[in-house]
């Protein structure tokens, strides 16, 4: 998002441009009508980070254009941030400016908030944090009603806890998610609810077992688990795997197994090219996979994983990069037909678009 580029009155026009761009880019695949899921026009980001600019004894929130790190844009308001972020920003800044111990060599502040009104604030310093800092941070955490994390080189000090519990509503059901300070989470909670609802409705007529690659903290895994007999999910990040296990228990989900491995490794296991100790308690042959769900990073699917994915009757693909999605669909649509196609406006006021595609295997003629 460019600095000073938020104009809510222009949102619908910007969204229309994205819709046209995606329709043009994917027209060669003859998809069904694009489902469009809008974002709130303001207060949609649940997390934010700011540099701290020190000048004449005062600290301010700041952002910078790439490559121009001596020309700060002082941030006095942040309309894309959650209401809670906007409520906390001036209170935190007043406290920082009122106390030299909190302000000294502070260079970055990060906010992680939820729709359920929980917050973790991370203060990052260019100096070690001592017991005096801890005492001040405890008072500040209590005054603001938040958890605080202090970070400096090789040091992490947690006041309270380093995570929040988010509550998302998906087609009338409510799910709880642990979201860890350093873990990946969807930044736009309302659009995340739309994405989950789209996936759940798409999975409703399906059956059998589900394989999910790149499961993260179980964001999609948990609501999708209701539609399938068993789910096997993979994720490489240890932090995300731990959160996913926490979230499965918190939501009473007992038909999901998680393997900590990359999609590339799991593809090798599926093809029986290699054996992995991390799968020693999981019997792959016991699964009757009908559907695969993938939500890969911006690079999309590697060639081997694409081949594995094409072996499933149903493919649900959520993408944060339309370019790599279109590339992967060139191969996938050789064997599968697009049944559902969606645009999720996760990042208003930017060029970024997320898409969802549900495909089914072509029938023989």
C-alpha contacts under 8 A as a table, 3 or more apart, distances in Angstrom:
res1	aa1	res2	aa2	distance
1	X	5	X	7.16
1	X	349	X	6.25
1	X	350	X	5.08
2	X	5	X	5.48
2	X	350	X	7.42
3	X	63	X	7.54
3	X	64	X	7.95
3	X	65	X	7.51
3	X	73	X	7.84
5	X	349	X	6.87
6	X	79	X	7.88
6	X	80	X	7.72
6	X	349	X	6.15
7	X	10	X	5.52
7	X	11	X	6.83
7	X	349	X	7.81
8	X	11	X	5.13
8	X	41	X	5.58
8	X	42	X	7.20
9	X	12	X	7.44
10	X	13	X	5.48
10	X	14	X	6.24
11	X	14	X	5.12
11	X	15	X	6.07
11	X	41	X	6.74
11	X	348	X	7.36
11	X	349	X	7.13
12	X	15	X	5.03
12	X	16	X	6.08
13	X	16	X	5.03
13	X	17	X	6.35
14	X	17	X	5.14
14	X	18	X	6.50
14	X	349	X	7.13
15	X	18	X	5.07
15	X	19	X	6.24
15	X	38	X	7.88
15	X	345	X	7.63
15	X	348	X	7.78
16	X	19	X	5.04
16	X	20	X	6.20
17	X	20	X	5.15
17	X	21	X	6.13
18	X	21	X	5.01
18	X	22	X	6.17
18	X	351	X	7.48
18	X	353	X	7.35
19	X	22	X	5.28
19	X	23	X	6.08
19	X	36	X	7.68
19	X	343	X	7.50
20	X	23	X	5.13
20	X	24	X	6.07
21	X	24	X	5.20
21	X	25	X	6.07
22	X	25	X	5.00
22	X	26	X	6.09
22	X	322	X	7.74
23	X	26	X	5.46
23	X	27	X	5.72
23	X	34	X	7.44
24	X	27	X	5.33
25	X	28	X	7.52
25	X	326	X	7.76
26	X	29	X	5.70
26	X	30	X	7.31
26	X	31	X	7.33
26	X	326	X	6.86
27	X	30	X	5.29
27	X	31	X	6.82
29	X	333	X	7.60
29	X	338	X	7.86
31	X	34	X	7.70
31	X	338	X	5.67
31	X	339	X	7.19
31	X	340	X	7.38
31	X	341	X	6.64
32	X	338	X	7.22
32	X	339	X	6.60
32	X	340	X	6.23
32	X	341	X	6.41
33	X	340	X	7.89
33	X	341	X	6.93
34	X	340	X	7.75
34	X	341	X	5.24
34	X	342	X	5.27
34	X	343	X	6.88
35	X	341	X	6.22
35	X	342	X	4.45
35	X	343	X	6.13
36	X	342	X	5.84
36	X	343	X	4.90
36	X	344	X	6.32
36	X	345	X	7.89
37	X	191	X	7.08
37	X	194	X	6.68
37	X	342	X	7.54
37	X	343	X	6.10
37	X	344	X	4.96
37	X	345	X	6.27
38	X	191	X	7.14
38	X	344	X	6.62
38	X	345	X	5.51
39	X	44	X	7.22
39	X	188	X	7.91
39	X	190	X	6.91
39	X	191	X	5.85
39	X	344	X	7.92
39	X	345	X	5.72
39	X	346	X	6.60
39	X	347	X	7.92
39	X	348	X	6.89
40	X	43	X	7.19
40	X	44	X	6.00
40	X	190	X	7.50
41	X	44	X	7.28
41	X	80	X	7.75
41	X	348	X	7.42
42	X	79	X	5.69
42	X	80	X	4.85
42	X	81	X	7.31
42	X	82	X	7.94
43	X	79	X	5.67
43	X	80	X	4.45
43	X	81	X	4.58
43	X	82	X	4.15
43	X	83	X	5.76
44	X	80	X	5.68
44	X	81	X	5.91
44	X	82	X	5.54
44	X	187	X	7.89
44	X	188	X	5.39
44	X	189	X	6.94
44	X	190	X	7.12
45	X	48	X	7.13
45	X	80	X	5.84
45	X	81	X	4.64
45	X	82	X	5.40
45	X	187	X	5.39
45	X	188	X	5.00
45	X	189	X	7.32
46	X	81	X	6.37
46	X	82	X	5.42
46	X	85	X	7.66
46	X	111	X	7.90
46	X	112	X	6.11
46	X	113	X	5.06
46	X	114	X	5.94
46	X	115	X	7.80
46	X	187	X	5.32
46	X	188	X	6.12
46	X	189	X	6.73
47	X	81	X	7.12
47	X	82	X	7.73
47	X	85	X	7.87
47	X	110	X	7.41
47	X	111	X	5.29
47	X	112	X	4.48
47	X	113	X	5.99
47	X	187	X	6.01
48	X	81	X	6.94
48	X	110	X	5.77
48	X	111	X	5.24
48	X	112	X	6.85
49	X	108	X	7.16
49	X	109	X	5.68
49	X	110	X	4.18
49	X	111	X	6.19
50	X	61	X	5.73
50	X	62	X	5.77
50	X	63	X	6.20
50	X	108	X	5.71
50	X	109	X	5.38
50	X	110	X	6.42
51	X	61	X	5.91
51	X	62	X	5.14
51	X	63	X	6.15
51	X	107	X	5.69
51	X	108	X	4.34
51	X	109	X	6.40
52	X	59	X	6.18
52	X	60	X	5.56
52	X	61	X	4.95
52	X	62	X	5.78
52	X	106	X	6.67
52	X	107	X	4.76
52	X	108	X	5.26
52	X	109	X	7.05
53	X	59	X	5.50
53	X	60	X	5.24
53	X	61	X	6.28
53	X	62	X	5.98
53	X	72	X	7.35
53	X	74	X	7.93
53	X	107	X	7.18
54	X	57	X	6.50
54	X	58	X	5.53
54	X	59	X	4.51
54	X	60	X	6.60
55	X	58	X	5.35
55	X	59	X	6.57
58	X	97	X	6.23
59	X	93	X	7.43
59	X	96	X	7.41
59	X	97	X	6.18
59	X	103	X	7.21
60	X	74	X	6.50
60	X	75	X	7.29
60	X	93	X	7.10
61	X	74	X	5.84
61	X	75	X	5.26
61	X	76	X	7.38
61	X	93	X	8.00
62	X	72	X	5.72
62	X	73	X	5.31
62	X	74	X	4.49
62	X	75	X	5.31
63	X	72	X	5.80
63	X	73	X	5.20
63	X	74	X	6.71
63	X	75	X	7.11
64	X	67	X	7.95
64	X	68	X	6.22
64	X	69	X	5.80
64	X	71	X	6.57
64	X	72	X	5.25
64	X	73	X	6.04
65	X	68	X	5.45
65	X	69	X	7.15
65	X	71	X	7.93
66	X	69	X	7.28
68	X	71	X	5.69
68	X	72	X	7.94
69	X	72	X	6.71
75	X	78	X	6.97
77	X	86	X	7.11
78	X	81	X	5.56
78	X	86	X	6.48
79	X	82	X	7.72
79	X	86	X	7.56
81	X	84	X	7.94
81	X	85	X	5.88
81	X	86	X	6.44
82	X	85	X	5.13
82	X	86	X	6.39
82	X	113	X	7.43
83	X	86	X	5.12
83	X	87	X	6.14
84	X	87	X	4.97
84	X	88	X	6.11
84	X	113	X	6.90
84	X	117	X	6.77
84	X	119	X	7.95
85	X	88	X	5.16
85	X	89	X	5.97
85	X	111	X	6.77
85	X	113	X	6.93
86	X	89	X	5.35
86	X	90	X	7.49
87	X	90	X	6.83
87	X	91	X	7.27
88	X	91	X	5.28
88	X	92	X	5.97
88	X	144	X	7.38
89	X	92	X	5.36
89	X	93	X	6.17
90	X	93	X	5.03
90	X	94	X	6.05
91	X	94	X	5.28
91	X	95	X	6.38
91	X	144	X	7.62
92	X	95	X	5.14
92	X	96	X	6.20
92	X	144	X	7.85
93	X	96	X	5.01
93	X	97	X	6.13
94	X	97	X	5.23
94	X	98	X	6.08
95	X	98	X	5.08
95	X	99	X	6.41
95	X	102	X	7.83
95	X	140	X	7.61
96	X	99	X	5.52
96	X	100	X	7.26
96	X	102	X	5.35
96	X	103	X	5.08
97	X	100	X	7.02
97	X	102	X	7.91
97	X	103	X	6.32
99	X	102	X	5.52
99	X	103	X	6.29
100	X	103	X	4.92
100	X	104	X	5.58
101	X	104	X	5.58
101	X	133	X	6.39
101	X	136	X	7.97
102	X	106	X	7.33
102	X	133	X	6.84
102	X	136	X	7.46
102	X	137	X	7.71
103	X	106	X	5.48
104	X	125	X	7.98
105	X	125	X	5.60
105	X	126	X	5.38
105	X	127	X	6.54
106	X	123	X	6.97
106	X	124	X	5.92
106	X	125	X	4.39
106	X	126	X	6.46
107	X	123	X	7.97
107	X	124	X	6.05
107	X	125	X	5.69
107	X	126	X	6.98
108	X	123	X	6.18
108	X	124	X	5.16
108	X	125	X	7.14
109	X	121	X	7.05
109	X	122	X	5.65
109	X	123	X	4.88
109	X	124	X	6.27
110	X	121	X	5.68
110	X	122	X	4.98
110	X	123	X	6.74
111	X	119	X	7.02
111	X	120	X	6.05
111	X	121	X	4.78
111	X	122	X	6.55
112	X	119	X	5.52
112	X	120	X	5.19
112	X	121	X	6.43
112	X	164	X	7.74
112	X	181	X	6.86
113	X	117	X	6.70
113	X	118	X	5.54
113	X	119	X	4.33
113	X	120	X	6.57
113	X	164	X	7.26
114	X	117	X	5.32
114	X	118	X	5.44
114	X	119	X	6.69
114	X	164	X	7.28
114	X	165	X	7.38
114	X	166	X	5.37
114	X	167	X	7.72
114	X	189	X	7.77
115	X	118	X	7.57
115	X	166	X	6.52
115	X	167	X	6.84
115	X	168	X	7.82
115	X	189	X	7.30
116	X	165	X	7.57
116	X	166	X	5.84
116	X	167	X	6.01
118	X	146	X	6.92
118	X	164	X	5.93
118	X	165	X	7.06
118	X	166	X	7.69
119	X	146	X	5.29
119	X	147	X	6.36
119	X	164	X	6.31
120	X	146	X	5.86
120	X	147	X	4.67
120	X	148	X	5.64
120	X	149	X	7.30
120	X	161	X	7.91
120	X	162	X	6.72
120	X	163	X	6.62
120	X	164	X	6.76
120	X	181	X	7.21
121	X	146	X	7.15
121	X	147	X	6.27
121	X	148	X	4.89
121	X	149	X	6.24
122	X	148	X	5.76
122	X	149	X	4.58
122	X	150	X	5.87
122	X	151	X	7.19
123	X	148	X	7.46
123	X	149	X	6.17
123	X	150	X	4.97
123	X	151	X	6.17
124	X	150	X	5.99
124	X	151	X	4.68
124	X	152	X	5.81
125	X	128	X	7.43
125	X	150	X	7.62
125	X	151	X	6.15
125	X	152	X	5.00
125	X	153	X	8.00
126	X	152	X	5.99
126	X	153	X	7.29
127	X	152	X	6.09
127	X	153	X	7.44
128	X	152	X	5.92
128	X	153	X	7.21
128	X	155	X	7.42
129	X	133	X	5.95
129	X	134	X	7.38
129	X	150	X	7.43
129	X	151	X	7.84
129	X	152	X	7.18
129	X	155	X	7.87
130	X	133	X	5.37
130	X	134	X	6.49
131	X	134	X	4.88
131	X	135	X	6.21
132	X	135	X	5.18
132	X	136	X	6.41
133	X	136	X	5.16
133	X	137	X	6.03
134	X	137	X	5.01
134	X	138	X	6.12
134	X	157	X	7.89
134	X	159	X	7.80
135	X	138	X	5.27
135	X	139	X	6.58
136	X	139	X	5.29
136	X	140	X	6.28
137	X	140	X	4.94
137	X	141	X	6.01
137	X	148	X	7.06
137	X	159	X	7.22
138	X	141	X	5.12
138	X	142	X	6.30
138	X	148	X	7.91
138	X	159	X	6.23
139	X	142	X	5.26
139	X	143	X	6.21
140	X	143	X	5.05
140	X	144	X	6.13
141	X	144	X	5.30
141	X	145	X	5.73
141	X	146	X	5.15
141	X	147	X	5.76
141	X	148	X	6.03
141	X	159	X	7.27
142	X	145	X	5.05
142	X	146	X	6.77
147	X	158	X	7.71
147	X	159	X	5.75
147	X	160	X	5.10
147	X	161	X	5.95
147	X	162	X	7.08
148	X	158	X	6.15
148	X	159	X	5.00
148	X	160	X	6.77
148	X	161	X	7.59
148	X	162	X	7.61
149	X	156	X	6.86
149	X	157	X	5.58
149	X	158	X	4.54
149	X	159	X	5.94
149	X	162	X	6.79
150	X	155	X	7.86
150	X	156	X	5.74
150	X	157	X	4.96
150	X	158	X	6.47
151	X	154	X	7.92
151	X	155	X	5.57
151	X	156	X	4.67
151	X	157	X	6.43
152	X	155	X	5.11
152	X	156	X	6.73
158	X	161	X	6.01
158	X	162	X	6.37
159	X	162	X	7.98
161	X	164	X	7.92
162	X	180	X	6.03
162	X	181	X	5.68
163	X	178	X	6.51
163	X	179	X	5.38
163	X	180	X	4.17
163	X	181	X	5.54
164	X	178	X	5.83
164	X	179	X	5.35
164	X	180	X	6.60
165	X	176	X	6.45
165	X	177	X	5.39
165	X	178	X	4.60
165	X	179	X	6.13
166	X	176	X	5.60
166	X	177	X	5.06
166	X	178	X	6.42
166	X	179	X	7.01
167	X	174	X	6.55
167	X	175	X	5.55
167	X	176	X	4.55
167	X	177	X	6.38
168	X	174	X	5.64
168	X	175	X	5.37
168	X	176	X	6.52
168	X	177	X	7.95
168	X	189	X	7.63
168	X	193	X	6.29
169	X	172	X	6.12
169	X	173	X	5.53
169	X	174	X	4.42
169	X	175	X	6.41
169	X	193	X	6.36
170	X	173	X	5.17
170	X	174	X	6.22
170	X	175	X	7.65
170	X	193	X	5.81
170	X	194	X	7.54
170	X	196	X	6.42
170	X	197	X	5.30
170	X	223	X	7.77
171	X	197	X	5.86
175	X	222	X	7.88
175	X	223	X	7.69
175	X	251	X	6.42
176	X	247	X	6.77
176	X	250	X	6.79
176	X	251	X	6.50
177	X	217	X	7.77
177	X	219	X	7.50
177	X	243	X	7.95
177	X	247	X	5.48
177	X	250	X	7.90
178	X	217	X	7.71
178	X	243	X	5.95
178	X	244	X	7.96
178	X	246	X	7.07
178	X	247	X	6.21
179	X	183	X	6.71
179	X	184	X	7.88
179	X	185	X	6.70
179	X	217	X	7.64
179	X	243	X	7.14
180	X	183	X	5.03
180	X	184	X	7.85
180	X	239	X	7.80
180	X	243	X	7.47
182	X	239	X	8.00
183	X	239	X	6.33
183	X	240	X	6.15
184	X	216	X	7.10
184	X	217	X	7.77
184	X	240	X	7.42
185	X	217	X	7.73
186	X	189	X	6.56
186	X	192	X	6.41
187	X	346	X	7.69
188	X	191	X	5.53
188	X	192	X	6.06
188	X	346	X	5.83
188	X	347	X	7.50
189	X	192	X	4.83
189	X	193	X	6.27
190	X	193	X	5.13
190	X	194	X	6.53
191	X	194	X	4.89
191	X	195	X	6.18
191	X	344	X	6.62
191	X	345	X	6.95
191	X	346	X	5.87
192	X	195	X	4.98
192	X	196	X	6.19
192	X	346	X	7.70
193	X	196	X	5.17
193	X	197	X	6.11
194	X	197	X	5.07
194	X	198	X	6.12
194	X	344	X	7.75
195	X	198	X	5.15
195	X	199	X	6.27
195	X	344	X	6.92
196	X	199	X	5.12
196	X	200	X	6.10
196	X	219	X	7.99
196	X	220	X	6.22
196	X	223	X	7.29
197	X	200	X	5.10
197	X	201	X	6.14
198	X	201	X	5.31
198	X	202	X	6.14
199	X	202	X	5.05
199	X	203	X	6.13
199	X	220	X	7.81
199	X	224	X	7.30
199	X	316	X	7.81
200	X	203	X	5.12
200	X	204	X	6.12
200	X	223	X	6.69
200	X	224	X	5.73
200	X	227	X	7.56
201	X	204	X	5.19
202	X	205	X	7.16
202	X	206	X	7.99
202	X	340	X	7.74
202	X	358	X	7.21
203	X	206	X	5.29
203	X	224	X	7.12
203	X	227	X	6.28
204	X	227	X	5.82
206	X	227	X	7.14
206	X	228	X	7.54
206	X	290	X	7.98
206	X	291	X	7.89
207	X	227	X	6.88
207	X	228	X	5.57
207	X	229	X	7.24
207	X	290	X	6.92
208	X	228	X	5.67
208	X	229	X	5.68
208	X	230	X	7.40
208	X	288	X	5.92
208	X	289	X	6.07
208	X	290	X	5.53
208	X	291	X	7.72
209	X	228	X	5.34
209	X	229	X	5.37
209	X	230	X	4.86
209	X	231	X	5.74
209	X	287	X	6.39
209	X	288	X	5.37
209	X	289	X	4.45
209	X	290	X	5.74
209	X	291	X	6.71
210	X	225	X	8.00
210	X	228	X	6.35
210	X	229	X	7.90
210	X	230	X	6.38
210	X	231	X	4.70
210	X	232	X	6.38
210	X	289	X	5.55
210	X	290	X	6.36
210	X	291	X	5.02
210	X	292	X	5.71
210	X	293	X	7.36
211	X	231	X	5.85
211	X	232	X	4.99
211	X	233	X	5.83
211	X	289	X	6.63
211	X	291	X	6.37
211	X	292	X	4.70
211	X	293	X	6.26
212	X	215	X	6.13
212	X	221	X	7.36
212	X	231	X	7.37
212	X	232	X	6.27
212	X	233	X	4.53
212	X	234	X	6.31
212	X	292	X	5.65
212	X	293	X	4.63
212	X	294	X	5.93
213	X	233	X	5.90
213	X	234	X	5.07
213	X	235	X	6.70
213	X	263	X	5.97
213	X	292	X	7.67
213	X	293	X	6.33
213	X	294	X	5.08
213	X	295	X	6.94
213	X	296	X	7.62
214	X	233	X	7.53
214	X	234	X	5.80
214	X	235	X	4.94
214	X	236	X	7.55
214	X	262	X	7.58
214	X	263	X	6.97
214	X	294	X	6.38
214	X	295	X	5.89
214	X	296	X	6.01
215	X	218	X	5.40
215	X	219	X	7.07
215	X	220	X	7.10
215	X	221	X	6.57
215	X	233	X	5.98
215	X	234	X	5.87
215	X	235	X	5.47
215	X	294	X	7.92
215	X	295	X	7.41
216	X	219	X	6.75
216	X	235	X	5.93
216	X	237	X	7.49
216	X	240	X	5.14
216	X	241	X	6.74
216	X	244	X	6.96
217	X	240	X	4.68
217	X	241	X	6.14
217	X	242	X	7.62
217	X	243	X	5.15
217	X	244	X	4.12
217	X	245	X	7.90
217	X	247	X	7.40
218	X	221	X	4.65
218	X	222	X	5.77
218	X	243	X	7.67
218	X	244	X	4.77
218	X	247	X	6.96
218	X	248	X	7.56
219	X	222	X	6.33
219	X	223	X	7.84
220	X	223	X	5.98
220	X	224	X	6.04
221	X	224	X	5.25
221	X	225	X	5.86
221	X	231	X	7.90
221	X	233	X	7.44
222	X	225	X	5.35
222	X	226	X	7.54
222	X	247	X	7.83
222	X	248	X	6.67
222	X	251	X	7.63
222	X	253	X	7.07
223	X	226	X	5.97
223	X	227	X	8.00
224	X	227	X	5.62
224	X	228	X	7.23
225	X	228	X	5.56
225	X	229	X	7.64
225	X	230	X	7.16
225	X	231	X	6.36
225	X	253	X	7.55
225	X	255	X	7.11
225	X	256	X	7.13
226	X	229	X	7.89
228	X	231	X	6.88
229	X	255	X	7.04
230	X	255	X	5.06
230	X	256	X	6.03
230	X	287	X	7.50
231	X	255	X	6.22
231	X	256	X	4.65
231	X	257	X	6.36
232	X	256	X	5.82
232	X	257	X	4.98
232	X	258	X	5.89
232	X	259	X	7.52
233	X	256	X	7.22
233	X	257	X	6.24
233	X	258	X	4.76
233	X	259	X	6.27
234	X	258	X	5.56
234	X	259	X	4.78
234	X	260	X	5.71
234	X	261	X	5.92
234	X	262	X	6.86
234	X	263	X	7.07
234	X	266	X	7.70
235	X	238	X	7.86
235	X	240	X	7.26
235	X	241	X	6.35
235	X	258	X	7.50
235	X	259	X	6.59
235	X	260	X	5.07
235	X	261	X	5.51
235	X	262	X	6.01
235	X	263	X	7.63
236	X	240	X	7.95
236	X	241	X	7.55
236	X	260	X	5.05
236	X	261	X	4.55
236	X	262	X	4.94
237	X	240	X	5.25
237	X	241	X	6.20
237	X	260	X	7.20
238	X	241	X	5.04
238	X	242	X	6.16
238	X	260	X	7.06
239	X	242	X	5.29
239	X	243	X	6.35
240	X	243	X	5.04
240	X	244	X	6.02
241	X	244	X	4.96
241	X	245	X	6.24
241	X	258	X	7.38
241	X	260	X	6.71
242	X	245	X	5.22
242	X	246	X	6.28
243	X	246	X	4.93
243	X	247	X	6.03
244	X	247	X	4.99
244	X	248	X	6.10
245	X	248	X	5.18
245	X	249	X	6.44
245	X	258	X	7.84
246	X	249	X	5.40
246	X	250	X	6.16
247	X	250	X	4.89
247	X	251	X	6.09
248	X	251	X	5.34
248	X	252	X	6.10
248	X	253	X	5.00
248	X	254	X	7.24
248	X	256	X	7.81
249	X	252	X	5.07
249	X	253	X	6.10
249	X	254	X	7.67
250	X	253	X	7.86
253	X	256	X	6.90
257	X	282	X	7.88
259	X	278	X	6.55
259	X	279	X	6.64
260	X	278	X	6.86
261	X	265	X	6.18
261	X	266	X	6.54
261	X	278	X	7.61
262	X	265	X	5.17
262	X	266	X	6.22
263	X	266	X	5.03
263	X	267	X	6.00
263	X	305	X	6.77
264	X	267	X	5.13
264	X	268	X	6.45
264	X	302	X	7.47
264	X	304	X	7.20
264	X	305	X	6.26
265	X	268	X	5.14
265	X	269	X	6.38
266	X	269	X	4.87
266	X	270	X	6.11
267	X	270	X	5.02
267	X	271	X	6.25
267	X	304	X	6.89
267	X	305	X	5.75
267	X	308	X	6.41
268	X	271	X	5.13
268	X	272	X	6.02
268	X	273	X	5.09
268	X	274	X	5.88
269	X	272	X	4.76
269	X	273	X	5.98
269	X	274	X	5.50
269	X	275	X	6.13
269	X	276	X	7.20
270	X	273	X	7.69
270	X	284	X	7.74
270	X	308	X	7.82
271	X	274	X	7.98
272	X	275	X	6.93
275	X	279	X	7.85
276	X	279	X	5.51
276	X	280	X	6.94
277	X	280	X	5.05
278	X	281	X	7.56
279	X	282	X	5.06
279	X	283	X	7.53
280	X	283	X	7.55
283	X	286	X	5.56
283	X	287	X	7.62
284	X	287	X	5.77
285	X	288	X	7.80
289	X	292	X	7.62
289	X	312	X	7.24
290	X	312	X	5.81
290	X	313	X	5.50
290	X	314	X	6.27
291	X	312	X	5.76
291	X	313	X	6.07
291	X	314	X	4.54
291	X	315	X	5.74
291	X	316	X	7.52
292	X	309	X	6.67
292	X	312	X	6.49
292	X	314	X	6.42
292	X	315	X	5.08
292	X	316	X	6.24
293	X	315	X	6.02
293	X	316	X	4.67
293	X	317	X	5.90
293	X	318	X	7.93
294	X	315	X	7.89
294	X	316	X	6.35
294	X	317	X	4.97
294	X	318	X	6.29
295	X	317	X	6.02
295	X	318	X	4.79
295	X	319	X	5.81
295	X	320	X	7.99
296	X	299	X	7.35
296	X	300	X	5.39
296	X	301	X	6.56
296	X	318	X	7.50
296	X	319	X	6.53
296	X	320	X	7.81
297	X	300	X	5.74
297	X	319	X	7.64
297	X	320	X	7.01
298	X	319	X	7.43
298	X	320	X	5.88
298	X	321	X	5.26
298	X	324	X	7.12
299	X	321	X	7.67
299	X	324	X	6.33
300	X	319	X	7.50
300	X	321	X	7.48
300	X	324	X	5.26
300	X	325	X	6.48
300	X	328	X	7.35
301	X	305	X	6.05
301	X	306	X	5.88
301	X	324	X	7.91
301	X	328	X	6.88
302	X	305	X	5.41
302	X	306	X	6.18
303	X	306	X	5.13
303	X	307	X	6.41
304	X	307	X	5.13
304	X	308	X	6.40
305	X	308	X	4.97
305	X	309	X	6.06
306	X	309	X	5.06
306	X	310	X	6.28
306	X	328	X	7.21
306	X	331	X	7.77
306	X	332	X	7.31
307	X	310	X	5.29
307	X	311	X	6.94
308	X	311	X	5.43
308	X	312	X	7.70
309	X	312	X	5.86
309	X	315	X	7.09
310	X	313	X	7.79
310	X	315	X	7.76
310	X	332	X	6.10
310	X	335	X	6.92
310	X	336	X	7.66
312	X	315	X	6.66
312	X	361	X	7.58
313	X	360	X	5.72
313	X	361	X	5.05
314	X	358	X	7.29
314	X	359	X	5.68
314	X	360	X	4.55
314	X	361	X	6.36
315	X	357	X	7.92
315	X	358	X	5.74
315	X	359	X	5.07
315	X	360	X	6.42
316	X	356	X	7.33
316	X	357	X	5.81
316	X	358	X	4.50
316	X	359	X	6.41
317	X	356	X	5.70
317	X	357	X	5.19
317	X	358	X	6.42
318	X	354	X	7.26
318	X	355	X	5.74
318	X	356	X	4.33
318	X	357	X	6.42
319	X	322	X	6.60
319	X	325	X	6.28
319	X	354	X	5.53
319	X	355	X	5.26
319	X	356	X	6.30
320	X	352	X	7.75
320	X	353	X	6.44
320	X	354	X	4.46
320	X	355	X	6.65
321	X	324	X	5.74
321	X	325	X	6.30
321	X	352	X	7.69
321	X	353	X	6.92
321	X	354	X	6.46
321	X	355	X	7.80
322	X	325	X	4.88
322	X	326	X	5.98
322	X	353	X	7.06
322	X	354	X	6.99
322	X	355	X	6.81
323	X	326	X	5.27
323	X	327	X	6.32
324	X	327	X	4.87
324	X	328	X	6.10
325	X	328	X	5.14
325	X	329	X	6.07
326	X	329	X	5.06
326	X	330	X	6.46
327	X	330	X	5.44
327	X	331	X	7.53
328	X	331	X	5.64
328	X	332	X	6.28
329	X	332	X	4.68
329	X	333	X	5.48
330	X	333	X	5.86
330	X	334	X	7.08
331	X	334	X	5.56
331	X	335	X	7.84
332	X	335	X	5.89
332	X	336	X	6.00
333	X	336	X	4.63
333	X	337	X	5.82
333	X	338	X	7.52
335	X	361	X	5.95
335	X	362	X	5.81
336	X	359	X	5.81
336	X	360	X	5.22
336	X	361	X	4.24
336	X	362	X	5.01
337	X	359	X	5.23
337	X	360	X	5.45
337	X	361	X	6.29
337	X	362	X	5.98
338	X	341	X	7.15
338	X	357	X	6.69
338	X	358	X	5.88
338	X	359	X	4.34
338	X	360	X	6.69
339	X	357	X	7.49
339	X	358	X	5.49
339	X	359	X	5.28
339	X	360	X	6.77
340	X	356	X	7.76
340	X	357	X	5.60
340	X	358	X	4.97
340	X	359	X	7.06
341	X	355	X	7.34
341	X	356	X	5.70
341	X	357	X	4.69
341	X	358	X	6.65
342	X	355	X	5.44
342	X	356	X	4.88
342	X	357	X	6.49
343	X	353	X	7.00
343	X	354	X	5.90
343	X	355	X	4.56
343	X	356	X	6.46
344	X	353	X	6.58
344	X	354	X	5.12
344	X	355	X	5.88
344	X	356	X	7.71
345	X	348	X	6.08
345	X	352	X	7.88
345	X	353	X	5.82
345	X	354	X	6.47
346	X	352	X	7.74
346	X	353	X	6.69
346	X	354	X	6.57
347	X	350	X	5.97
347	X	351	X	7.83
347	X	352	X	6.02
347	X	353	X	6.92
348	X	351	X	7.91
348	X	352	X	7.84
